[in-house]
C-alpha cells in the first residue's frame, strides 16, 4: 500500500516535496498501529521492498517528534 501512495506522488516534479507529501499522507491517514509496523519493518529489514521515496518518507516519520495527544 505504501508503494501505491508513492506511485501517486511520483508525478511530483520536486522529489523532496513528494517525500514530504508521502510522509504527511502516512501521518494523516494511517492509523498509529500501521505506522508503528512500517517503522519496525524499516528498522528491522531496511525495507528493501519500498520504493526509495517511500523509504525516505517512512524514515522521516522515525525521526519526527512524537505526536502530542490531547
mmCIF file as Biopython writes it, N, C-alpha, C and O atoms, coordinates in Angstrom:
data_model
#
loop_
_atom_site.group_PDB
_atom_site.id
_atom_site.type_symbol
_atom_site.label_atom_id
_atom_site.label_alt_id
_atom_site.label_comp_id
_atom_site.label_asym_id
_atom_site.label_entity_id
_atom_site.label_seq_id
_atom_site.pdbx_PDB_ins_code
_atom_site.Cartn_x
_atom_site.Cartn_y
_atom_site.Cartn_z
_atom_site.occupancy
_atom_site.B_iso_or_equiv
_atom_site.auth_seq_id
_atom_site.auth_asym_id
_atom_site.pdbx_PDB_model_num
ATOM 1   N N  . UNK A ? 1  ? 0.826  -1.190 0.000   1.0 0.0 1  A 1 
ATOM 2   C CA . UNK A ? 1  ? 0.000  0.000  0.000   1.0 0.0 1  A 1 
ATOM 3   C C  . UNK A ? 1  ? 0.873  1.258  0.000   1.0 0.0 1  A 1 
ATOM 4   O O  . UNK A ? 1  ? 0.555  2.227  -0.689  1.0 0.0 1  A 1 
ATOM 5   N N  . UNK A ? 2  ? 1.960  1.253  0.758   1.0 0.0 2  A 1 
ATOM 6   C CA . UNK A ? 2  ? 2.827  2.434  0.825   1.0 0.0 2  A 1 
ATOM 7   C C  . UNK A ? 2  ? 3.414  2.740  -0.548  1.0 0.0 2  A 1 
ATOM 8   O O  . UNK A ? 2  ? 3.525  3.903  -0.936  1.0 0.0 2  A 1 
ATOM 9   N N  . UNK A ? 3  ? 3.789  1.694  -1.282  1.0 0.0 3  A 1 
ATOM 10  C CA . UNK A ? 3  ? 4.337  1.946  -2.618  1.0 0.0 3  A 1 
ATOM 11  C C  . UNK A ? 3  ? 3.280  2.528  -3.547  1.0 0.0 3  A 1 
ATOM 12  O O  . UNK A ? 3  ? 3.609  3.326  -4.424  1.0 0.0 3  A 1 
ATOM 13  N N  . UNK A ? 4  ? 2.038  2.152  -3.377  1.0 0.0 4  A 1 
ATOM 14  C CA . UNK A ? 4  ? 0.971  2.726  -4.193  1.0 0.0 4  A 1 
ATOM 15  C C  . UNK A ? 4  ? 0.821  4.215  -3.898  1.0 0.0 4  A 1 
ATOM 16  O O  . UNK A ? 4  ? 0.588  5.011  -4.808  1.0 0.0 4  A 1 
ATOM 17  N N  . UNK A ? 5  ? 0.953  4.584  -2.650  1.0 0.0 5  A 1 
ATOM 18  C CA . UNK A ? 5  ? 0.922  6.009  -2.281  1.0 0.0 5  A 1 
ATOM 19  C C  . UNK A ? 5  ? 2.110  6.707  -2.937  1.0 0.0 5  A 1 
ATOM 20  O O  . UNK A ? 5  ? 1.979  7.799  -3.489  1.0 0.0 5  A 1 
ATOM 21  N N  . UNK A ? 6  ? 3.260  6.062  -2.866  1.0 0.0 6  A 1 
ATOM 22  C CA . UNK A ? 6  ? 4.453  6.627  -3.509  1.0 0.0 6  A 1 
ATOM 23  C C  . UNK A ? 6  ? 4.275  6.781  -5.005  1.0 0.0 6  A 1 
ATOM 24  O O  . UNK A ? 6  ? 4.731  7.766  -5.587  1.0 0.0 6  A 1 
ATOM 25  N N  . UNK A ? 7  ? 3.613  5.815  -5.640  1.0 0.0 7  A 1 
ATOM 26  C CA . UNK A ? 7  ? 3.364  5.909  -7.084  1.0 0.0 7  A 1 
ATOM 27  C C  . UNK A ? 7  ? 2.525  7.147  -7.410  1.0 0.0 7  A 1 
ATOM 28  O O  . UNK A ? 7  ? 2.756  7.819  -8.416  1.0 0.0 7  A 1 
ATOM 29  N N  . UNK A ? 8  ? 1.558  7.433  -6.552  1.0 0.0 8  A 1 
ATOM 30  C CA . UNK A ? 8  ? 0.718  8.619  -6.779  1.0 0.0 8  A 1 
ATOM 31  C C  . UNK A ? 8  ? 1.570  9.884  -6.754  1.0 0.0 8  A 1 
ATOM 32  O O  . UNK A ? 8  ? 1.426  10.750 -7.617  1.0 0.0 8  A 1 
ATOM 33  N N  . UNK A ? 9  ? 2.451  9.990  -5.771  1.0 0.0 9  A 1 
ATOM 34  C CA . UNK A ? 9  ? 3.251  11.204 -5.629  1.0 0.0 9  A 1 
ATOM 35  C C  . UNK A ? 9  ? 4.469  11.220 -6.552  1.0 0.0 9  A 1 
ATOM 36  O O  . UNK A ? 9  ? 5.191  12.216 -6.594  1.0 0.0 9  A 1 
ATOM 37  N N  . UNK A ? 10 ? 4.707  10.153 -7.281  1.0 0.0 10 A 1 
ATOM 38  C CA . UNK A ? 10 ? 5.838  10.105 -8.213  1.0 0.0 10 A 1 
ATOM 39  C C  . UNK A ? 10 ? 5.696  11.142 -9.323  1.0 0.0 10 A 1 
ATOM 40  O O  . UNK A ? 10 ? 6.682  11.512 -9.960  1.0 0.0 10 A 1 
ATOM 41  N N  . UNK A ? 11 ? 4.483  11.607 -9.552  1.0 0.0 11 A 1 
ATOM 42  C CA . UNK A ? 11 ? 4.253  12.605 -10.597 1.0 0.0 11 A 1 
ATOM 43  C C  . UNK A ? 11 ? 4.750  13.990 -10.181 1.0 0.0 11 A 1 
ATOM 44  O O  . UNK A ? 11 ? 4.867  14.885 -11.019 1.0 0.0 11 A 1 
ATOM 45  N N  . UNK A ? 12 ? 5.044  14.169 -8.888  1.0 0.0 12 A 1 
ATOM 46  C CA . UNK A ? 12 ? 5.532  15.466 -8.432  1.0 0.0 12 A 1 
ATOM 47  C C  . UNK A ? 12 ? 6.918  15.724 -9.027  1.0 0.0 12 A 1 
ATOM 48  O O  . UNK A ? 12 ? 7.788  14.857 -8.942  1.0 0.0 12 A 1 
ATOM 49  N N  . UNK A ? 13 ? 7.139  16.881 -9.619  1.0 0.0 13 A 1 
ATOM 50  C CA . UNK A ? 13 ? 8.457  17.162 -10.197 1.0 0.0 13 A 1 
ATOM 51  C C  . UNK A ? 13 ? 9.533  17.380 -9.131  1.0 0.0 13 A 1 
ATOM 52  O O  . UNK A ? 13 ? 10.718 17.171 -9.393  1.0 0.0 13 A 1 
ATOM 53  N N  . UNK A ? 14 ? 9.128  17.794 -7.943  1.0 0.0 14 A 1 
ATOM 54  C CA . UNK A ? 14 ? 10.066 18.036 -6.835  1.0 0.0 14 A 1 
ATOM 55  C C  . UNK A ? 14 ? 10.076 16.807 -5.929  1.0 0.0 14 A 1 
ATOM 56  O O  . UNK A ? 14 ? 9.115  16.566 -5.198  1.0 0.0 14 A 1 
ATOM 57  N N  . UNK A ? 15 ? 11.156 16.032 -5.974  1.0 0.0 15 A 1 
ATOM 58  C CA . UNK A ? 15 ? 11.227 14.788 -5.212  1.0 0.0 15 A 1 
ATOM 59  C C  . UNK A ? 15 ? 11.139 15.028 -3.705  1.0 0.0 15 A 1 
ATOM 60  O O  . UNK A ? 15 ? 10.486 14.259 -2.998  1.0 0.0 15 A 1 
ATOM 61  N N  . UNK A ? 16 ? 11.784 16.079 -3.204  1.0 0.0 16 A 1 
ATOM 62  C CA . UNK A ? 16 ? 11.727 16.352 -1.766  1.0 0.0 16 A 1 
ATOM 63  C C  . UNK A ? 16 ? 10.295 16.629 -1.329  1.0 0.0 16 A 1 
ATOM 64  O O  . UNK A ? 16 ? 9.863  16.183 -0.266  1.0 0.0 16 A 1 
ATOM 65  N N  . UNK A ? 17 ? 9.565  17.367 -2.155  1.0 0.0 17 A 1 
ATOM 66  C CA . UNK A ? 17 ? 8.164  17.650 -1.834  1.0 0.0 17 A 1 
ATOM 67  C C  . UNK A ? 17 ? 7.349  16.361 -1.854  1.0 0.0 17 A 1 
ATOM 68  O O  . UNK A ? 17 ? 6.471  16.163 -1.015  1.0 0.0 17 A 1 
ATOM 69  N N  . UNK A ? 18 ? 7.643  15.487 -2.813  1.0 0.0 18 A 1 
ATOM 70  C CA . UNK A ? 18 ? 6.937  14.199 -2.887  1.0 0.0 18 A 1 
ATOM 71  C C  . UNK A ? 18 ? 7.176  13.383 -1.617  1.0 0.0 18 A 1 
ATOM 72  O O  . UNK A ? 18 ? 6.245  12.789 -1.073  1.0 0.0 18 A 1 
ATOM 73  N N  . UNK A ? 19 ? 8.415  13.356 -1.150  1.0 0.0 19 A 1 
ATOM 74  C CA . UNK A ? 19 ? 8.730  12.608 0.078   1.0 0.0 19 A 1 
ATOM 75  C C  . UNK A ? 19 ? 7.957  13.201 1.252   1.0 0.0 19 A 1 
ATOM 76  O O  . UNK A ? 19 ? 7.394  12.461 2.059   1.0 0.0 19 A 1 
ATOM 77  N N  . UNK A ? 20 ? 7.923  14.526 1.353   1.0 0.0 20 A 1 
ATOM 78  C CA . UNK A ? 20 ? 7.180  15.169 2.446   1.0 0.0 20 A 1 
ATOM 79  C C  . UNK A ? 20 ? 5.695  14.866 2.350   1.0 0.0 20 A 1 
ATOM 80  O O  . UNK A ? 20 ? 5.043  14.631 3.368   1.0 0.0 20 A 1 
ATOM 81  N N  . UNK A ? 21 ? 5.156  14.868 1.148   1.0 0.0 21 A 1 
ATOM 82  C CA . UNK A ? 21 ? 3.726  14.586 0.969   1.0 0.0 21 A 1 
ATOM 83  C C  . UNK A ? 21 ? 3.396  13.131 1.310   1.0 0.0 21 A 1 
ATOM 84  O O  . UNK A ? 21 ? 2.350  12.845 1.892   1.0 0.0 21 A 1 
ATOM 85  N N  . UNK A ? 22 ? 4.290  12.225 0.946   1.0 0.0 22 A 1 
ATOM 86  C CA . UNK A ? 22 ? 4.076  10.816 1.293   1.0 0.0 22 A 1 
ATOM 87  C C  . UNK A ? 22 ? 4.064  10.663 2.820   1.0 0.0 22 A 1 
ATOM 88  O O  . UNK A ? 22 ? 3.191  9.997  3.378   1.0 0.0 22 A 1 
ATOM 89  N N  . UNK A ? 23 ? 5.033  11.281 3.482   1.0 0.0 23 A 1 
ATOM 90  C CA . UNK A ? 23 ? 5.092  11.208 4.948   1.0 0.0 23 A 1 
ATOM 91  C C  . UNK A ? 23 ? 3.839  11.820 5.569   1.0 0.0 23 A 1 
ATOM 92  O O  . UNK A ? 23 ? 3.278  11.277 6.520   1.0 0.0 23 A 1 
ATOM 93  N N  . UNK A ? 24 ? 3.410  12.945 5.025   1.0 0.0 24 A 1 
ATOM 94  C CA . UNK A ? 24 ? 2.215  13.591 5.567   1.0 0.0 24 A 1 
ATOM 95  C C  . UNK A ? 24 ? 0.980  12.719 5.362   1.0 0.0 24 A 1 
ATOM 96  O O  . UNK A ? 24 ? 0.116  12.642 6.235   1.0 0.0 24 A 1 
ATOM 97  N N  . UNK A ? 25 ? 0.903  12.066 4.210   1.0 0.0 25 A 1 
ATOM 98  C CA . UNK A ? 25 ? -0.211 11.155 3.951   1.0 0.0 25 A 1 
ATOM 99  C C  . UNK A ? 25 ? -0.215 10.020 4.985   1.0 0.0 25 A 1 
ATOM 100 O O  . UNK A ? 25 ? -1.263 9.669  5.528   1.0 0.0 25 A 1 
ATOM 101 N N  . UNK A ? 26 ? 0.959  9.456  5.247   1.0 0.0 26 A 1 
ATOM 102 C CA . UNK A ? 26 ? 1.042  8.370  6.232   1.0 0.0 26 A 1 
ATOM 103 C C  . UNK A ? 26 ? 0.635  8.863  7.609   1.0 0.0 26 A 1 
ATOM 104 O O  . UNK A ? 26 ? -0.018 8.136  8.357   1.0 0.0 26 A 1 
ATOM 105 N N  . UNK A ? 27 ? 1.012  10.093 7.956   1.0 0.0 27 A 1 
ATOM 106 C CA . UNK A ? 27 ? 0.623  10.655 9.251   1.0 0.0 27 A 1 
ATOM 107 C C  . UNK A ? 27 ? -0.882 10.880 9.330   1.0 0.0 27 A 1 
ATOM 108 O O  . UNK A ? 27 ? -1.511 10.600 10.350  1.0 0.0 27 A 1 
ATOM 109 N N  . UNK A ? 28 ? -1.448 11.391 8.240   1.0 0.0 28 A 1 
ATOM 110 C CA . UNK A ? 28 ? -2.857 11.774 8.251   1.0 0.0 28 A 1 
ATOM 111 C C  . UNK A ? 28 ? -3.813 10.590 8.149   1.0 0.0 28 A 1 
ATOM 112 O O  . UNK A ? 28 ? -4.876 10.592 8.771   1.0 0.0 28 A 1 
ATOM 113 N N  . UNK A ? 29 ? -3.442 9.590  7.376   1.0 0.0 29 A 1 
ATOM 114 C CA . UNK A ? 29 ? -4.426 8.563  7.034   1.0 0.0 29 A 1 
ATOM 115 C C  . UNK A ? 29 ? -4.111 7.163  7.537   1.0 0.0 29 A 1 
ATOM 116 O O  . UNK A ? 29 ? -4.987 6.298  7.516   1.0 0.0 29 A 1 
ATOM 117 N N  . UNK A ? 30 ? -2.914 6.920  7.978   1.0 0.0 30 A 1 
ATOM 118 C CA . UNK A ? 30 ? -2.609 5.590  8.524   1.0 0.0 30 A 1 
ATOM 119 C C  . UNK A ? 30 ? -2.805 5.635  10.020  1.0 0.0 30 A 1 
ATOM 120 O O  . UNK A ? 30 ? -2.406 6.594  10.682  1.0 0.0 30 A 1 
ATOM 121 N N  . UNK A ? 31 ? -3.419 4.601  10.549  1.0 0.0 31 A 1 
ATOM 122 C CA . UNK A ? 31 ? -3.605 4.550  11.996  1.0 0.0 31 A 1 
ATOM 123 C C  . UNK A ? 31 ? -2.243 4.294  12.658  1.0 0.0 31 A 1 
ATOM 124 O O  . UNK A ? 31 ? -1.341 3.739  12.032  1.0 0.0 31 A 1 
ATOM 125 N N  . UNK A ? 32 ? -2.101 4.696  13.914  1.0 0.0 32 A 1 
ATOM 126 C CA . UNK A ? 32 ? -0.796 4.567  14.587  1.0 0.0 32 A 1 
ATOM 127 C C  . UNK A ? 32 ? -0.201 3.161  14.525  1.0 0.0 32 A 1 
ATOM 128 O O  . UNK A ? 32 ? 1.010  3.006  14.370  1.0 0.0 32 A 1 
ATOM 129 N N  . UNK A ? 33 ? -1.042 2.146  14.646  1.0 0.0 33 A 1 
ATOM 130 C CA . UNK A ? 33 ? -0.521 0.771  14.597  1.0 0.0 33 A 1 
ATOM 131 C C  . UNK A ? 33 ? 0.161  0.499  13.256  1.0 0.0 33 A 1 
ATOM 132 O O  . UNK A ? 33 ? 1.222  -0.125 13.211  1.0 0.0 33 A 1 
ATOM 133 N N  . UNK A ? 34 ? -0.449 0.969  12.165  1.0 0.0 34 A 1 
ATOM 134 C CA . UNK A ? 34 ? 0.141  0.766  10.843  1.0 0.0 34 A 1 
ATOM 135 C C  . UNK A ? 34 ? 1.481  1.499  10.729  1.0 0.0 34 A 1 
ATOM 136 O O  . UNK A ? 34 ? 2.443  0.968  10.175  1.0 0.0 34 A 1 
ATOM 137 N N  . UNK A ? 35 ? 1.529  2.719  11.256  1.0 0.0 35 A 1 
ATOM 138 C CA . UNK A ? 35 ? 2.792  3.466  11.207  1.0 0.0 35 A 1 
ATOM 139 C C  . UNK A ? 35 ? 3.862  2.765  12.032  1.0 0.0 35 A 1 
ATOM 140 O O  . UNK A ? 35 ? 5.016  2.686  11.611  1.0 0.0 35 A 1 
ATOM 141 N N  . UNK A ? 36 ? 3.487  2.254  13.210  1.0 0.0 36 A 1 
ATOM 142 C CA . UNK A ? 36 ? 4.477  1.534  14.035  1.0 0.0 36 A 1 
ATOM 143 C C  . UNK A ? 36 ? 4.991  0.303  13.291  1.0 0.0 36 A 1 
ATOM 144 O O  . UNK A ? 36 ? 6.181  -0.004 13.344  1.0 0.0 36 A 1 
ATOM 145 N N  . UNK A ? 37 ? 4.101  -0.396 12.603  1.0 0.0 37 A 1 
ATOM 146 C CA . UNK A ? 37 ? 4.506  -1.607 11.886  1.0 0.0 37 A 1 
ATOM 147 C C  . UNK A ? 37 ? 5.466  -1.294 10.745  1.0 0.0 37 A 1 
ATOM 148 O O  . UNK A ? 37 ? 6.451  -2.006 10.550  1.0 0.0 37 A 1 
ATOM 149 N N  . UNK A ? 38 ? 5.188  -0.241 9.996   1.0 0.0 38 A 1 
ATOM 150 C CA . UNK A ? 38 ? 6.086  0.060  8.878   1.0 0.0 38 A 1 
ATOM 151 C C  . UNK A ? 38 ? 7.420  0.615  9.388   1.0 0.0 38 A 1 
ATOM 152 O O  . UNK A ? 38 ? 8.461  0.389  8.770   1.0 0.0 38 A 1 
ATOM 153 N N  . UNK A ? 39 ? 7.394  1.336  10.504  1.0 0.0 39 A 1 
ATOM 154 C CA . UNK A ? 39 ? 8.642  1.798  11.110  1.0 0.0 39 A 1 
ATOM 155 C C  . UNK A ? 39 ? 9.470  0.615  11.598  1.0 0.0 39 A 1 
ATOM 156 O O  . UNK A ? 39 ? 10.687 0.589  11.412  1.0 0.0 39 A 1 
ATOM 157 N N  . UNK A ? 40 ? 8.818  -0.357 12.218  1.0 0.0 40 A 1 
ATOM 158 C CA . UNK A ? 40 ? 9.525  -1.553 12.683  1.0 0.0 40 A 1 
ATOM 159 C C  . UNK A ? 40 ? 10.092 -2.326 11.492  1.0 0.0 40 A 1 
ATOM 160 O O  . UNK A ? 40 ? 11.212 -2.835 11.544  1.0 0.0 40 A 1 
ATOM 161 N N  . UNK A ? 41 ? 9.313  -2.405 10.433  1.0 0.0 41 A 1 
ATOM 162 C CA . UNK A ? 41 ? 9.775  -3.088 9.214   1.0 0.0 41 A 1 
ATOM 163 C C  . UNK A ? 41 ? 11.022 -2.387 8.669   1.0 0.0 41 A 1 
ATOM 164 O O  . UNK A ? 41 ? 11.988 -3.047 8.288   1.0 0.0 41 A 1 
ATOM 165 N N  . UNK A ? 42 ? 11.002 -1.065 8.633   1.0 0.0 42 A 1 
ATOM 166 C CA . UNK A ? 42 ? 12.167 -0.311 8.158   1.0 0.0 42 A 1 
ATOM 167 C C  . UNK A ? 42 ? 13.375 -0.573 9.055   1.0 0.0 42 A 1 
ATOM 168 O O  . UNK A ? 42 ? 14.481 -0.811 8.569   1.0 0.0 42 A 1 
ATOM 169 N N  . UNK A ? 43 ? 13.156 -0.526 10.355  1.0 0.0 43 A 1 
ATOM 170 C CA . UNK A ? 43 ? 14.257 -0.700 11.287  1.0 0.0 43 A 1 
ATOM 171 C C  . UNK A ? 43 ? 14.840 -2.116 11.223  1.0 0.0 43 A 1 
ATOM 172 O O  . UNK A ? 43 ? 16.056 -2.294 11.296  1.0 0.0 43 A 1 
ATOM 173 N N  . UNK A ? 44 ? 13.979 -3.109 11.088  1.0 0.0 44 A 1 
ATOM 174 C CA . UNK A ? 44 ? 14.436 -4.495 11.132  1.0 0.0 44 A 1 
ATOM 175 C C  . UNK A ? 44 ? 15.031 -4.987 9.822   1.0 0.0 44 A 1 
ATOM 176 O O  . UNK A ? 44 ? 15.933 -5.825 9.817   1.0 0.0 44 A 1 
ATOM 177 N N  . UNK A ? 45 ? 14.519 -4.456 8.699   1.0 0.0 45 A 1 
ATOM 178 C CA . UNK A ? 45 ? 14.939 -5.015 7.412   1.0 0.0 45 A 1 
ATOM 179 C C  . UNK A ? 45 ? 15.558 -3.998 6.463   1.0 0.0 45 A 1 
ATOM 180 O O  . UNK A ? 45 ? 16.192 -4.371 5.476   1.0 0.0 45 A 1 
ATOM 181 N N  . UNK A ? 46 ? 15.376 -2.713 6.761   1.0 0.0 46 A 1 
ATOM 182 C CA . UNK A ? 46 ? 15.808 -1.684 5.817   1.0 0.0 46 A 1 
ATOM 183 C C  . UNK A ? 46 ? 14.765 -1.438 4.744   1.0 0.0 46 A 1 
ATOM 184 O O  . UNK A ? 46 ? 14.957 -0.596 3.866   1.0 0.0 46 A 1 
ATOM 185 N N  . UNK A ? 47 ? 13.666 -2.166 4.810   1.0 0.0 47 A 1 
ATOM 186 C CA . UNK A ? 47 ? 12.524 -2.004 3.912   1.0 0.0 47 A 1 
ATOM 187 C C  . UNK A ? 47 ? 12.921 -2.052 2.427   1.0 0.0 47 A 1 
ATOM 188 O O  . UNK A ? 47 ? 12.646 -1.116 1.675   1.0 0.0 47 A 1 
ATOM 189 N N  . UNK A ? 48 ? 13.566 -3.145 2.017   1.0 0.0 48 A 1 
ATOM 190 C CA . UNK A ? 48 ? 14.025 -3.218 0.628   1.0 0.0 48 A 1 
ATOM 191 C C  . UNK A ? 48 ? 12.900 -3.237 -0.407  1.0 0.0 48 A 1 
ATOM 192 O O  . UNK A ? 48 ? 13.133 -2.946 -1.580  1.0 0.0 48 A 1 
ATOM 193 N N  . UNK A ? 49 ? 11.694 -3.575 0.019   1.0 0.0 49 A 1 
ATOM 194 C CA . UNK A ? 49 ? 10.586 -3.642 -0.942  1.0 0.0 49 A 1 
ATOM 195 C C  . UNK A ? 49 ? 9.921  -2.290 -1.167  1.0 0.0 49 A 1 
ATOM 196 O O  . UNK A ? 49 ? 9.097  -2.142 -2.069  1.0 0.0 49 A 1 
ATOM 197 N N  . UNK A ? 50 ? 10.279 -1.309 -0.349  1.0 0.0 50 A 1 
ATOM 198 C CA . UNK A ? 50 ? 9.684  0.023  -0.537  1.0 0.0 50 A 1 
ATOM 199 C C  . UNK A ? 50 ? 10.450 0.805  -1.598  1.0 0.0 50 A 1 
ATOM 200 O O  . UNK A ? 50 ? 11.673 0.712  -1.702  1.0 0.0 50 A 1 
ATOM 201 N N  . UNK A ? 51 ? 9.706  1.573  -2.377  1.0 0.0 51 A 1 
ATOM 202 C CA . UNK A ? 51 ? 10.343 2.490  -3.323  1.0 0.0 51 A 1 
ATOM 203 C C  . UNK A ? 51 ? 11.148 3.514  -2.523  1.0 0.0 51 A 1 
ATOM 204 O O  . UNK A ? 51 ? 10.811 3.821  -1.380  1.0 0.0 51 A 1 
ATOM 205 N N  . UNK A ? 52 ? 12.205 4.033  -3.126  1.0 0.0 52 A 1 
ATOM 206 C CA . UNK A ? 52 ? 13.105 4.926  -2.399  1.0 0.0 52 A 1 
ATOM 207 C C  . UNK A ? 52 ? 12.399 6.146  -1.792  1.0 0.0 52 A 1 
ATOM 208 O O  . UNK A ? 52 ? 12.653 6.454  -0.627  1.0 0.0 52 A 1 
ATOM 209 N N  . UNK A ? 53 ? 11.523 6.861  -2.523  1.0 0.0 53 A 1 
ATOM 210 C CA . UNK A ? 53 ? 10.851 7.999  -1.884  1.0 0.0 53 A 1 
ATOM 211 C C  . UNK A ? 53 ? 9.997  7.582  -0.689  1.0 0.0 53 A 1 
ATOM 212 O O  . UNK A ? 53 ? 9.897  8.312  0.297   1.0 0.0 53 A 1 
ATOM 213 N N  . UNK A ? 54 ? 9.389  6.412  -0.784  1.0 0.0 54 A 1 
ATOM 214 C CA . UNK A ? 54 ? 8.562  5.920  0.327   1.0 0.0 54 A 1 
ATOM 215 C C  . UNK A ? 54 ? 9.458  5.574  1.512   1.0 0.0 54 A 1 
ATOM 216 O O  . UNK A ? 54 ? 9.130  5.893  2.654   1.0 0.0 54 A 1 
ATOM 217 N N  . UNK A ? 55 ? 10.572 4.931  1.245   1.0 0.0 55 A 1 
ATOM 218 C CA . UNK A ? 55 ? 11.512 4.590  2.321   1.0 0.0 55 A 1 
ATOM 219 C C  . UNK A ? 55 ? 11.981 5.872  3.021   1.0 0.0 55 A 1 
ATOM 220 O O  . UNK A ? 55 ? 12.063 5.915  4.249   1.0 0.0 55 A 1 
ATOM 221 N N  . UNK A ? 56 ? 12.286 6.909  2.241   1.0 0.0 56 A 1 
ATOM 222 C CA . UNK A ? 56 ? 12.707 8.176  2.842   1.0 0.0 56 A 1 
ATOM 223 C C  . UNK A ? 56 ? 11.586 8.783  3.674   1.0 0.0 56 A 1 
ATOM 224 O O  . UNK A ? 56 ? 11.832 9.324  4.752   1.0 0.0 56 A 1 
ATOM 225 N N  . UNK A ? 57 ? 10.367 8.694  3.181   1.0 0.0 57 A 1 
ATOM 226 C CA . UNK A ? 57 ? 9.228  9.243  3.921   1.0 0.0 57 A 1 
ATOM 227 C C  . UNK A ? 57 ? 9.035  8.505  5.235   1.0 0.0 57 A 1 
ATOM 228 O O  . UNK A ? 57 ? 8.801  9.124  6.273   1.0 0.0 57 A 1 
ATOM 229 N N  . UNK A ? 58 ? 9.134  7.187  5.191   1.0 0.0 58 A 1 
ATOM 230 C CA . UNK A ? 58 ? 8.979  6.399  6.423   1.0 0.0 58 A 1 
ATOM 231 C C  . UNK A ? 58 ? 10.129 6.724  7.376   1.0 0.0 58 A 1 
ATOM 232 O O  . UNK A ? 58 ? 9.924  6.848  8.584   1.0 0.0 58 A 1 
ATOM 233 N N  . UNK A ? 59 ? 11.316 6.858  6.840   1.0 0.0 59 A 1 
ATOM 234 C CA . UNK A ? 59 ? 12.460 7.216  7.678   1.0 0.0 59 A 1 
ATOM 235 C C  . UNK A ? 59 ? 12.223 8.562  8.350   1.0 0.0 59 A 1 
ATOM 236 O O  . UNK A ? 59 ? 12.582 8.744  9.514   1.0 0.0 59 A 1 
ATOM 237 N N  . UNK A ? 60 ? 11.627 9.498  7.634   1.0 0.0 60 A 1 
ATOM 238 C CA . UNK A ? 60 ? 11.364 10.819 8.235   1.0 0.0 60 A 1 
ATOM 239 C C  . UNK A ? 60 ? 10.348 10.696 9.371   1.0 0.0 60 A 1 
ATOM 240 O O  . UNK A ? 60 ? 10.395 11.467 10.329  1.0 0.0 60 A 1 
ATOM 241 N N  . UNK A ? 61 ? 9.433  9.734  9.271   1.0 0.0 61 A 1 
ATOM 242 C CA . UNK A ? 61 ? 8.488  9.514  10.369  1.0 0.0 61 A 1 
ATOM 243 C C  . UNK A ? 61 ? 9.222  9.040  11.617  1.0 0.0 61 A 1 
ATOM 244 O O  . UNK A ? 61 ? 8.865  9.397  12.740  1.0 0.0 61 A 1 
ATOM 245 N N  . UNK A ? 62 ? 10.253 8.231  11.400  1.0 0.0 62 A 1 
ATOM 246 C CA . UNK A ? 62 ? 11.010 7.706  12.531  1.0 0.0 62 A 1 
ATOM 247 C C  . UNK A ? 62 ? 11.747 8.812  13.263  1.0 0.0 62 A 1 
ATOM 248 O O  . UNK A ? 62 ? 11.935 8.733  14.476  1.0 0.0 62 A 1 
ATOM 249 N N  . UNK A ? 63 ? 12.161 9.832  12.547  1.0 0.0 63 A 1 
ATOM 250 C CA . UNK A ? 63 ? 12.932 10.900 13.174  1.0 0.0 63 A 1 
ATOM 251 C C  . UNK A ? 63 ? 12.064 12.073 13.613  1.0 0.0 63 A 1 
ATOM 252 O O  . UNK A ? 63 ? 12.557 13.024 14.219  1.0 0.0 63 A 1 
ATOM 253 N N  . UNK A ? 64 ? 10.768 12.005 13.304  1.0 0.0 64 A 1 
ATOM 254 C CA . UNK A ? 64 ? 9.860  13.086 13.691  1.0 0.0 64 A 1 
ATOM 255 C C  . UNK A ? 64 ? 9.531  12.977 15.174  1.0 0.0 64 A 1 
ATOM 256 O O  . UNK A ? 64 ? 9.454  11.872 15.712  1.0 0.0 64 A 1 
ATOM 257 N N  . UNK A ? 65 ? 9.337  14.110 15.838  1.0 0.0 65 A 1 
ATOM 258 C CA . UNK A ? 65 ? 8.944  14.043 17.242  1.0 0.0 65 A 1 
ATOM 259 C C  . UNK A ? 65 ? 7.569  13.393 17.364  1.0 0.0 65 A 1 
ATOM 260 O O  . UNK A ? 65 ? 6.740  13.530 16.464  1.0 0.0 65 A 1 
ATOM 261 N N  . UNK A ? 66 ? 7.318  12.690 18.460  1.0 0.0 66 A 1 
ATOM 262 C CA . UNK A ? 66 ? 6.020  12.027 18.623  1.0 0.0 66 A 1 
ATOM 263 C C  . UNK A ? 66 ? 4.890  13.048 18.696  1.0 0.0 66 A 1 
ATOM 264 O O  . UNK A ? 66 ? 5.058  14.164 19.189  1.0 0.0 66 A 1 
ATOM 265 N N  . UNK A ? 67 ? 3.745  12.630 18.193  1.0 0.0 67 A 1 
ATOM 266 C CA . UNK A ? 67 ? 2.568  13.491 18.235  1.0 0.0 67 A 1 
ATOM 267 C C  . UNK A ? 67 ? 2.101  13.643 19.674  1.0 0.0 67 A 1 
ATOM 268 O O  . UNK A ? 67 ? 2.211  12.717 20.477  1.0 0.0 67 A 1 
ATOM 269 N N  . UNK A ? 68 ? 1.589  14.798 19.981  1.0 0.0 68 A 1 
ATOM 270 C CA . UNK A ? 68 ? 1.072  15.060 21.320  1.0 0.0 68 A 1 
ATOM 271 C C  . UNK A ? 68 ? -0.414 14.755 21.314  1.0 0.0 68 A 1 
ATOM 272 O O  . UNK A ? 68 ? -1.172 15.355 20.551  1.0 0.0 68 A 1 
ATOM 273 N N  . UNK A ? 69 ? -0.833 13.829 22.156  1.0 0.0 69 A 1 
ATOM 274 C CA . UNK A ? 69 ? -2.259 13.515 22.231  1.0 0.0 69 A 1 
ATOM 275 C C  . UNK A ? 69 ? -2.905 14.375 23.306  1.0 0.0 69 A 1 
ATOM 276 O O  . UNK A ? 69 ? -2.291 14.714 24.317  1.0 0.0 69 A 1 
ATOM 277 N N  . UNK A ? 70 ? -4.126 14.707 23.062  1.0 0.0 70 A 1 
ATOM 278 C CA . UNK A ? 70 ? -4.875 15.559 23.994  1.0 0.0 70 A 1 
ATOM 279 C C  . UNK A ? 70 ? -6.030 14.803 24.578  1.0 0.0 70 A 1 
ATOM 280 O O  . UNK A ? 70 ? -6.781 15.350 25.386  1.0 0.0 70 A 1 
#
